[in-house]
Amino acid sequence: MAATVVARGNVSGLENKDFEKLAVPLLDGLYNFARWLCGDADEARDLVQETFLKSLKGFSSFREGTNFRAWMFRILRNTFLTSRTGLERRNTQQEDEEGFEESSVSPETPEIALIRRADTELVQAAIAQLAPAFQEVILLADLEEMKYQEIAEALDIPIGTVMSRLARARKQVREHIVLTLGGKRTVGVK
Amino acid sequence: MTNCEWREKIGLYVDGELEPREEQSVAGHLQSCADCSSAVLEQQALKKAVRVAGKRFTAPPELYASVHRQMLPKKPAGLWLKGSALAASVALLAVIAFALISRPSASNATLAQLIDQHVTMLASANPVDVISSDKHTVKPWFQGKLPFTFNPPELAAGSPFTLVGGKLIYAQHAPGAELVYQVRQHKMSVFIFQARDVRGEPSAANQTFVVNGWQQGGLQYYIVTDASREDTDRLRALLQDANR
């Protein structure tokens, strides 16, 4: 997005009046992300408003060389994590990330056809069933088209964790689609 | 499946995370490895499916409005104003006078805002929220998002214009539509607002962009583009015909 292009450059000398120009184009993406995180329209709206308030207040301390989009998403996510819903989700839906091996899926063509056949509703269900840690990574990578480094900054996690969570999220989305459309047959997943 | 040694690079390749040299090597390998090629196709299909399905929610107009309100600078109430009806009247008159005086610059600000929006669209990885060359897909997408409706023109088979898609935008705190068209290598943004929300401004141009504005049927239209004036006039004529 343009805001990111601007933010990737030298941001020294930015003033508060520049905030609107940078931040408003991100509103739709932030709201969409917030809705996925919260699962509730009112809560998502409050979360985005709080994110804008916090980021506007903190804009003067925005550091040169920092990615603005990643910064905004990080504020939103941190705000969410300290909310009641965020705390509940953190406590109840943590998943073990150990022992995961990447590339454990079969690249057979019928699965590609199934993925292509999947309707939006099915893919949304597949995303919705992901643990929050996987959901946020796949949304930032595939929807917001963030680079791994940008995701790492937004979520405050190492880049290796981004990669492993992303691979695992995709594996689960793929499994959900293939198992739903392809019946109960095994599709080469562990 | 086979355990091709290249498989671990497939995800990075599809996500565009490899260095150019490595990317070239993987591309070369794909020519001869059916398994890895299938894996790439599958990952691409999955990414596309998530991209489409993940874009599930659009920020409601009132959220845009409240965020805009948050960003308005807060003016401290002066002590002199308190308790003085006379001072309040003077201030009110001053505000009205300021509003009248500043009207031309407000519309210039609108044009600047629309040019910014057009540039943002050009630079964006997701330039439109609804991607379709079919006006019967794009127009219904705006239903319920805007308090007005409009007709994108029917483009003939040989028309140089192609509809790219559309998105919801805001200018002067009012919701509007941005339709994106392509003519040869140039993108053209058509902005549509209720005329009462966004005041009209005649056609203008800066060094880079042509801005063509008109009012029709209670709506304010603007075309912003780096295409030629002739192309802009032709698209304007098509839009005017479609909305008669």
Interface residues (C-beta under 8 A of the other chain):
Chain A: M1 A2 A3 V5 N16 F19 E20 K21 A23 V24 P25 L27 D28 L30 Y31 N32 R35 W36 A41 A44 R45 V48 Q49 F52 L53 L56 E102 S103 V105 S106 P107 E108 T109 E111 I112 I115 R116 A118 T120 E121 L122 V123 Q124 A126 I127 I138 L139 A141 D142 L143 E145 K147 Y148 M163 L166 A167 R170 V173 R174 I177 G188
Chain B: M1 R7 E8 I10 G11 L12 D15 G16 E17 D35 C36 S38 A39 L41 E42 Q43 A45 L46 K47 A49 V50 R51 V52 A53 G54 K55 R56 F57 T58 A59 P60 L63 Y64 S66 V67 H68 Q70 M71 P73 D116 V119 T120 M121 L122 A123 S124 A125 N126 D129 L168 Y170
